[in-house]
């Protein structure tokens, strides 16, 4: 039979019997400590949840409403029932949405007279409806002259100039290498024979295109503008588009 004892430092015997004797005590102590740790963790979790819940209840909920969503104010008379506002359904607009169209179908650009220029042309006034007073005023239109009109002067005409011959401007080599594109709006003074007298740049996307646009504008040919069945000098606006051919 094997001996289950071994010798300690003080010559006392310690073996399986002593271990079996101490096992229940150590097991009970470990189980008690484990239960206490679990109880502590569970209690801590419950405590934290309780504190968090109280803090959530203290936070006020704010809802932002539009003025149109607010109903009418309550009546000061307690006998009058409170009115309820019913908002009508919103109808989606189906008009007024711009749609792109090709350049060929776009209307030609025209110069619109300013309010000051329109005031210079007197308009007739009809009869008034409140009384027997009749107010009339003649429409005064200046006769065609050989004097050049100002660049911003409004000239009323019966027939506007029409392009008979157009010339494409020369694309600047510097802009072509740099890949620059843009549009230049040139105001052209058309004489009584339909030939350009002056060309002025009124708007430009890049200064490099100004001179080629002016050179091309001076080579245009128009039909003369007609006023009182006679040709007159007027200013017209022509846009010149500089666009690289990517094909």
Secondary structure, DSSP 8 states (H G I E B T S, - for coil): ----EEE-TTS-EEEHHHHHHHHHHHHHHHHHHHHHHHHHHHHHHHHHHHHHHHHHHHS-------GGG------S-TTS--------------S-------TTTS--------HHHHHTS-------SSSS-------------SS---TT-----SB---EEE-------HHHHHHT--EEEEEEEEE-TTSBEEEEEEEEES-GGGHHHHHHHHTT-EE--EEETTEEE-EEEEEEEEE-----
